[in-house]
Amino acid sequence: MSKNKIHDLIMIILGNFVVACSVSFFILPNNILTGGVAGVAVALHPVFPIDTVLMIDGLTIGLFILGALLLGKQFAMKSVISTIVYPVFVTGLSQVATMFPKDTFVMPAYVATIYAGVLVGIGLGLVFRVNSSTGGMDILALILHKYLKIPEGTSVMIVDGLTVLLGVVTHGLTPALIGIMSVFVCGVAIDKTVMLGMQSAKNVMIISTEWKQIRRILLETVDRGVTILDGSGGYTQAPKPVLMCVIKQKQYPLLESSVLEIDPKAFIIVNDVHQVHGAGFTSKHVVETDEAAY
């Protein structure tokens, strides 16, 4: 097995462990109506009063089988590890939780929902970073997308909405609203975890009649490479070179002041960039030419 595959396997297992910690220590002890199979198990418990851990295990395995049948082998290969380790972790950690004094993990609902959302988001983010799947309720969204041609984002919203609606019916409005907060926190945590360690930067596009002087300042003062794009005015159709420069965020104030000092009428477009690879951003690379846009 290659190092990359070993790394991916570790990330999948670690991610599922973190999610299971959230379920065992925050969601189940406090009956948090969050997303995923844990939220569905909590919502269904008043209707089907069986052990929630067993319900989570059953839903996870059952949804995996459904996904394998309807979504194919490629989906099954991406989800099989999570389907195996997640129920094991939830079952084991739930037993660990019972070893602590009673009510150790019982806390105000708003506290539990925030920490549950953070941990679930981190765990899912770790799995998503290696382009794998956690299975679970995502399978229903993928099935809706495949067979009803509903966009994936809309499918996820439908599944989450039905989960919340189920929680309203079985637990009431307030617990469901608290659960929505957990889903929101989870989404933020997923984004932060997926982007962790990636190089943030800004992509700057500059249009100016003084482009030659600005180009020199960017290279010498701001110390970034520049790419010159061919442009033309939409009305005059006159040639207008466009300077493109990718910089680190902290360099933007220097770039802006340097450009406006040369040409106060310069047109500057700035976009956030969440990941950059290459010279000046990856330590292994060295800037060797001013033809690259960094």
Number of C-alpha atoms within 10 A of each C-alpha: 5 7 8 10 11 11 11 18 17 15 21 28 19 18 26 29 23 22 23 27 22 25 29 26 22 24 27 22 17 21 23 28 30 33 25 21 22 30 26 24 29 28 27 20 16 11 9 12 11 12 11 20 21 14 21 24 20 15 20 24 20 14 19 25 16 15 22 18 12 16 17 11 12 9 19 20 12 15 21 18 18 25 23 16 16 26 23 16 20 26 16 15 19 19 13 12 17 14 10 10 8 9 11 12 18 16 13 9 16 16 14 25 27 19 18 27 31 23 24 30 29 25 28 27 27 25 26 19 18 17 11 22 22 24 25 24 22 21 25 18 21 23 18 19 17 15 10 10 11 16 14 16 11 13 21 20 13 16 19 22 14 13 24 24 16 19 26 17 12 17 18 12 14 11 20 24 15 19 29 21 17 27 23 16 20 27 19 15 21 24 15 14 20 18 15 13 9 13 15 16 21 22 18 22 19 20 19 20 14 14 20 11 13 24 23 15 17 20 15 11 13 18 15 24 24 24 18 18 12 10 14 13 10 8 6 7 9 10 11 15 20 21 23 23 23 26 26 17 14 10 15 18 10 12 21 16 12 17 23 14 12 15 17 12 13 18 14 16 12 14 11 12 16 11 13 18 12 14 18 18 20 11 9 8 11 11 14 9 10 14 11 17 19 26
